[in-house]
Amino acid sequence: MFSRKQISPDEESWANSIKRAREEKGLKLEDVSQRLRISQSHLSAIEDENLNSLPSGVYRRTFIKKYASFLGLNTQKIMESYEKTAFKEKNGSSLFGRKVIKKSSLLVFPKIIRNIVAIVAIAGVFLYLGFYLKNSLSKPKIEIFEPADNLITEDSFTYVSGRAKEKTMIEINDRPILKLKDGSFRELVELKKGMNTITISAQNKYSQKNIIKKQILVK
């Protein structure tokens, strides 16, 4: 009822062709290994089509071609068949056409995440330093409540009041003044007849001076 079908060389895999040719010649792997100077384990891997146990690249091709030539096989057909097998293995051909991802490849992702975190942290440090330096070197803010701009008065004195940050140093006409805890200040300044210019400066430790000038005319 069942008939045995003879597999032709064209249908046979390149590895089976090599193994069958050796067996038909009555050669042992040990004898072939001595003649070709290729390890017996590599010859066995070739016959089993176990490419992972063979050296990669040119060495693998050389071993297969040398073995096929020694057995008198058509090396061109053997190598063409081998290339097809190697291409399928390289592209992860399987029953569902899905490539199996090696564990070593998965380990790359945590490294990438660590590198991204490190880059973000470094960028954050530089942004903080830039923000800190900008605030430290830029002119400090100061509010002046009195006197009003271009004030005309008959009084021989006026009050200069305002507010700045706690660490900001305030000078009125090049004379340092004290501030309250909330940063506010109020200083009495003497005036002379005619045009008076009051210079108010604010400065942090490393910053430039923020200078405000008020002109008051005394009649």
Secondary structure in CASP SS format (residue, H / E / C, confidence):
PFRMAT SS
TARGET T0000
AUTHOR 0000-0000-0000
METHOD secondary structure of the structure
MODEL  1
M C 1.00
F C 1.00
S C 1.00
R C 1.00
K C 1.00
Q C 1.00
I C 1.00
S C 1.00
P C 1.00
D C 1.00
E C 1.00
E C 1.00
S C 1.00
W H 1.00
A H 1.00
N H 1.00
S H 1.00
I H 1.00
K H 1.00
R H 1.00
A H 1.00
R H 1.00
E H 1.00
E H 1.00
K C 1.00
G C 1.00
L C 1.00
K C 1.00
L H 1.00
E H 1.00
D H 1.00
V H 1.00
S H 1.00
Q H 1.00
R H 1.00
L H 1.00
R C 1.00
I C 1.00
S C 1.00
Q H 1.00
S H 1.00
H H 1.00
L H 1.00
S H 1.00
A H 1.00
I H 1.00
E H 1.00
D C 1.00
E C 1.00
N C 1.00
L H 1.00
N H 1.00
S H 1.00
L C 1.00
P C 1.00
S C 1.00
G C 1.00
V H 1.00
Y H 1.00
R H 1.00
R H 1.00
T H 1.00
F H 1.00
I H 1.00
K H 1.00
K H 1.00
Y H 1.00
A H 1.00
S H 1.00
F H 1.00
L C 1.00
G C 1.00
L C 1.00
N C 1.00
T H 1.00
Q H 1.00
K H 1.00
I H 1.00
M H 1.00
E H 1.00
S H 1.00
Y H 1.00
E H 1.00
K H 1.00
T H 1.00
A H 1.00
F H 1.00
K H 1.00
E H 1.00
K H 1.00
N C 1.00
G C 1.00
S C 1.00
S C 1.00
L C 1.00
F C 1.00
G C 1.00
R C 1.00
K C 1.00
V C 1.00
I C 1.00
K C 1.00
K H 1.00
S H 1.00
S H 1.00
L H 1.00
L C 1.00
V H 1.00
F H 1.00
P H 1.00
K H 1.00
I H 1.00
I H 1.00
R H 1.00
N H 1.00
I H 1.00
V H 1.00
A H 1.00
I H 1.00
V H 1.00
A H 1.00
I H 1.00
A H 1.00
G H 1.00
V H 1.00
F H 1.00
L H 1.00
Y H 1.00
L H 1.00
G H 1.00
F H 1.00
Y H 1.00
L H 1.00
K H 1.00
N H 1.00
S H 1.00
L H 1.00
S C 1.00
K C 1.00
P C 1.00
K C 1.00
I E 1.00
E E 1.00
I E 1.00
F E 1.00
E E 1.00
P C 1.00
A C 1.00
D C 1.00
N C 1.00
L E 1.00
I E 1.00
T E 1.00
E C 1.00
D C 1.00
S C 1.00
F E 1.00
T E 1.00
Y E 1.00
V E 1.00
S E 1.00
G E 1.00
R E 1.00
A E 1.00
K C 1.00
E C 1.00
K C 1.00
T C 1.00
M E 1.00
I E 1.00
E E 1.00
I E 1.00
N C 1.00
D C 1.00
R E 1.00
P E 1.00
I C 1.00
L C 1.00
K C 1.00
L C 1.00
K C 1.00
D C 1.00
G C 1.00
S E 1.00
F E 1.00
R E 1.00
E E 1.00
L E 1.00
V E 1.00
E E 1.00
L C 1.00
K C 1.00
K C 1.00
G E 1.00
M E 1.00
N E 1.00
T E 1.00
I E 1.00
T E 1.00
I E 1.00
S E 1.00
A E 1.00
Q E 1.00
N C 1.00
K C 1.00
Y C 1.00
S C 1.00
Q C 1.00
K C 1.00
N E 1.00
I E 1.00
I E 1.00
K E 1.00
K E 1.00
Q E 1.00
I E 1.00
L E 1.00
V E 1.00
K C 1.00
END
